[in-house]
Amino acid sequence: MWKGRNQEAAIEGTAGELGGPGIWGPEDAAGLLARASLTIMFPWPLPLGSSTLTVLLGALTSLFLWYCYRLGSQDMQALGAGTRAGGVSGGPDVCSQAGPRGSGDPGEGPRAEGLVSRRLRAYARRYSWAGMGRVRRAAHGGSGQAGGTGVLGIQRPGLLFLPDLPSSPFVPRDAQRHDVELLQSSFPAILRDFGAVSWDFSGTTPLPRGWSPPLAPGCYQLLLYQAGRCQPSNCRRCPGAYRALRGLRSFMSANTFGNAGFSVLLPGARLEGRCGPTNARVRCHLGLKIPPGCELVVGGEPQCWAEGHCLLVDDSFLHTVAHNGSPEDGPRVVFIVDLWHPNVAGAERQALDFVFAPDP
């Protein structure tokens, strides 16, 4: 066994013994094979300054680390673009629509749809598409008005459209039985909470604390959750409603599509045709005060609220709201909660919660 400099001496010695300096014949083959079978150990570690192999490995490692950094940075930029560009604004009432600065803005719509697709694909690269067939088709095939419309063109979500999701303007209450029964059993407590925060809605007095500015004439709202974020002061003022929200199983409480609160519509107010931001949610309307002359039309189908009962609405369909009653009838008041569509799977909910998480 030879090491270091002895290696060269050993090779030279072998050549000399076999027939002079580098001259040997077939008769010397047996001796040459015997010498070659000896183990030769190279010095370790290899000298960094003189080893071409070490320099090459170091360069390749640096290049690989740089590539991983760039790939991770691009994914995080896509996932963390923020709700300012692709998030959801507005509250629970149909007069406040979701989307990038309002889903009706034609300049923002295509950019928001592209952002949604990029963020969904970035999420899948970091995790998996497993169990998210509809979300994958939405990401690759586009979303909203550009990517797909629903039944006969009357279902036009402004931001995210999940294809092949069973759709109807009104969803049976049994589809969300637990949450519907919980809200209906909480009707007395929620109605008391509204009485504690209510005002005359005349518009002549300053807006009380907690109430949002009217988003349309005669349309007021007080939000407990807005775009997936809890409003602590309003929740403390409405303990019964907040307790009911905490007990719901399908409330979109960690998603910018999720809102909850009181919606007030004054007599004579009318909200023309609109579509919500996504068909992945269902809006639960709990009637609190329903005077005569109130009407809700979704996808061409008219319905009306009933006090103490829930109405499940897919607001991605074209819908209008009207209060045709007289001033003596008083306002229409409903408590609205955004729930997951009953056919959106758990993996799909997890992905959309991640992609549409509210700003910290």
Buried (B, 14 or more C-beta within 10 A) or exposed (E): EBEEEEBEEBBEEBBEEBEEEEEBEEEBEEBBEEBEEEEEEEEEEEEEEEEEEBEEEEEEEEEEEEEEEEEEEEBEEBBEBEBEBBBBBBBBBBBBBBBBBBBEEEEBBEEBBBBBBBBBBBBBBEEEBEBBBBBBBBBEEBBBBEBBBBEEEBBBBBBBBBBEBEBBBBBEBEBBEEBBEBBBEBBEBBBEBBEEBBEEBEEEEEEEEBBBEBBBEBBBBBBBBBBBBBBEEBBEBBEBBBBBBEBBEBBBBBBBBBBBBBBBBBBBBBBEEBBBBBBBBBBBBBBBBBBEBBBBBBBEEEBEBEBBBBBBBBBBBBBBBBBBBEEEBBBBBBBBBBBBBBBBBEBBBBBBBBBBBBEE
